[in-house]
Amino acid sequence: MSRITKFSGSALLAFALLAGFPGAGAMAQQSAGQEAAHQSAKWFVLRHDKTGYCQTALLISIGGDYRSRSWLKAGGPYNTQAEALEQKETLKAESICAKA
């Protein structure tokens, strides 16, 4: 019976960098970019301008601003989705968000 050793993504990336594999630098940049995006991600309540429907969404900061193309920010930023959902319910009670 053979034994298979599993490596985590970060361990494989470190190995690729040490071994000098082609493309390892690009992998490191992508990983660093994903980490930065994850750290800047915050929860928001977004409201559709025409229907008034609200939803929660995780947005990342781009150039110091959290942006959404077609939705208006109705609340946020929040650290957890639970906080955003609580605000969404408050906005429904205040008739800012449409009740489903």
GULUMSE-710048 format. One record per residue (C-alpha): residue in three letters; x, y negated, z negated; residue number from 1. Coordinates in Angstrom, 1 decimal. Layout:
BEGIN
{rec 'ala'; {X; Y; Z}; NUM};
...
This chain:
BEGIN
{rec 'met'; {0.0; 0.0; 0.0}; 1};
{rec 'ser'; {1.5; -3.3; 1.0}; 2};
{rec 'arg'; {1.3; -6.4; -1.1}; 3};
{rec 'ile'; {0.4; -9.8; 0.5}; 4};
{rec 'thr'; {1.6; -13.0; -1.2}; 5};
{rec 'lys'; {-0.6; -16.0; -0.8}; 6};
{rec 'phe'; {0.8; -19.5; -0.6}; 7};
{rec 'ser'; {-1.1; -22.7; -1.3}; 8};
{rec 'gly'; {-1.2; -25.3; 1.4}; 9};
{rec 'ser'; {1.2; -27.6; -0.5}; 10};
{rec 'ala'; {3.7; -24.8; -1.0}; 11};
{rec 'leu'; {3.6; -24.0; 2.7}; 12};
{rec 'leu'; {4.1; -27.7; 3.6}; 13};
{rec 'ala'; {7.1; -28.0; 1.2}; 14};
{rec 'phe'; {8.6; -24.9; 2.8}; 15};
{rec 'ala'; {8.0; -26.3; 6.3}; 16};
{rec 'leu'; {9.7; -29.6; 5.3}; 17};
{rec 'leu'; {12.7; -27.8; 3.8}; 18};
{rec 'ala'; {13.1; -25.5; 6.8}; 19};
{rec 'gly'; {12.9; -28.4; 9.2}; 20};
{rec 'phe'; {10.0; -27.0; 11.3}; 21};
{rec 'pro'; {8.9; -29.2; 14.2}; 22};
{rec 'gly'; {5.8; -31.1; 13.2}; 23};
{rec 'ala'; {6.4; -30.7; 9.5}; 24};
{rec 'gly'; {6.7; -34.5; 9.2}; 25};
{rec 'ala'; {3.4; -35.0; 10.8}; 26};
{rec 'met'; {1.8; -32.5; 8.5}; 27};
{rec 'ala'; {3.3; -34.4; 5.5}; 28};
{rec 'gln'; {1.9; -37.7; 6.8}; 29};
{rec 'gln'; {-1.5; -36.2; 7.3}; 30};
{rec 'ser'; {-1.5; -34.6; 3.8}; 31};
{rec 'ala'; {-0.4; -38.0; 2.3}; 32};
{rec 'gly'; {-3.1; -39.8; 4.2}; 33};
{rec 'gln'; {-5.8; -37.3; 3.0}; 34};
{rec 'glu'; {-4.6; -37.7; -0.6}; 35};
{rec 'ala'; {-4.7; -41.5; -0.3}; 36};
{rec 'ala'; {-8.3; -41.3; 1.2}; 37};
{rec 'his'; {-9.4; -39.0; -1.6}; 38};
{rec 'gln'; {-8.0; -41.4; -4.3}; 39};
{rec 'ser'; {-9.8; -44.4; -2.7}; 40};
{rec 'ala'; {-13.1; -42.6; -2.2}; 41};
{rec 'lys'; {-16.1; -43.9; -4.2}; 42};
{rec 'trp'; {-19.8; -43.1; -4.2}; 43};
{rec 'phe'; {-22.4; -45.6; -3.0}; 44};
{rec 'val'; {-26.1; -45.8; -2.5}; 45};
{rec 'leu'; {-26.7; -46.7; 1.1}; 46};
{rec 'arg'; {-30.0; -48.2; 2.4}; 47};
{rec 'his'; {-31.2; -47.9; 6.0}; 48};
{rec 'asp'; {-32.1; -51.5; 7.1}; 49};
{rec 'lys'; {-35.3; -50.6; 9.1}; 50};
{rec 'thr'; {-36.8; -47.7; 7.1}; 51};
{rec 'gly'; {-35.7; -48.5; 3.6}; 52};
{rec 'tyr'; {-34.6; -44.9; 3.1}; 53};
{rec 'cys'; {-31.7; -44.6; 0.7}; 54};
{rec 'gln'; {-29.0; -41.9; 0.4}; 55};
{rec 'thr'; {-25.8; -41.4; -1.5}; 56};
{rec 'ala'; {-22.5; -41.3; 0.3}; 57};
{rec 'leu'; {-18.8; -41.0; -0.4}; 58};
{rec 'leu'; {-17.0; -43.8; 1.4}; 59};
{rec 'ile'; {-13.3; -44.5; 1.6}; 60};
{rec 'ser'; {-11.6; -47.9; 1.4}; 61};
{rec 'ile'; {-10.3; -49.2; 4.7}; 62};
{rec 'gly'; {-8.4; -52.5; 4.5}; 63};
{rec 'gly'; {-9.7; -53.0; 0.9}; 64};
{rec 'asp'; {-13.4; -52.7; 1.9}; 65};
{rec 'tyr'; {-15.8; -49.8; 1.8}; 66};
{rec 'arg'; {-17.7; -49.8; 5.2}; 67};
{rec 'ser'; {-20.6; -48.1; 6.7}; 68};
{rec 'arg'; {-21.7; -48.7; 10.3}; 69};
{rec 'ser'; {-25.4; -48.6; 10.2}; 70};
{rec 'trp'; {-26.3; -48.6; 6.5}; 71};
{rec 'leu'; {-26.4; -51.4; 4.0}; 72};
{rec 'lys'; {-24.8; -50.9; 0.6}; 73};
{rec 'ala'; {-27.5; -50.9; -2.1}; 74};
{rec 'gly'; {-25.3; -49.9; -5.0}; 75};
{rec 'gly'; {-21.7; -49.0; -5.9}; 76};
{rec 'pro'; {-19.0; -48.2; -6.0}; 77};
{rec 'tyr'; {-19.4; -45.3; -8.5}; 78};
{rec 'asn'; {-16.9; -42.7; -9.6}; 79};
{rec 'thr'; {-19.4; -39.8; -9.5}; 80};
{rec 'gln'; {-22.4; -38.8; -7.3}; 81};
{rec 'ala'; {-24.5; -38.5; -10.5}; 82};
{rec 'glu'; {-24.0; -42.3; -11.1}; 83};
{rec 'ala'; {-25.0; -43.0; -7.5}; 84};
{rec 'leu'; {-28.1; -40.8; -7.8}; 85};
{rec 'glu'; {-29.1; -42.5; -11.0}; 86};
{rec 'gln'; {-28.9; -45.9; -9.2}; 87};
{rec 'lys'; {-30.8; -44.6; -6.3}; 88};
{rec 'glu'; {-33.7; -43.6; -8.6}; 89};
{rec 'thr'; {-33.6; -47.1; -10.2}; 90};
{rec 'leu'; {-33.8; -48.7; -6.7}; 91};
{rec 'lys'; {-36.8; -46.5; -5.8}; 92};
{rec 'ala'; {-38.6; -47.6; -9.0}; 93};
{rec 'glu'; {-37.9; -51.2; -8.1}; 94};
{rec 'ser'; {-39.2; -50.5; -4.5}; 95};
{rec 'ile'; {-35.9; -51.4; -3.0}; 96};
{rec 'cys'; {-35.5; -47.9; -1.6}; 97};
{rec 'ala'; {-38.4; -46.1; 0.1}; 98};
{rec 'lys'; {-40.0; -43.4; -2.0}; 99};
{rec 'ala'; {-39.9; -40.0; -0.2}; 100};
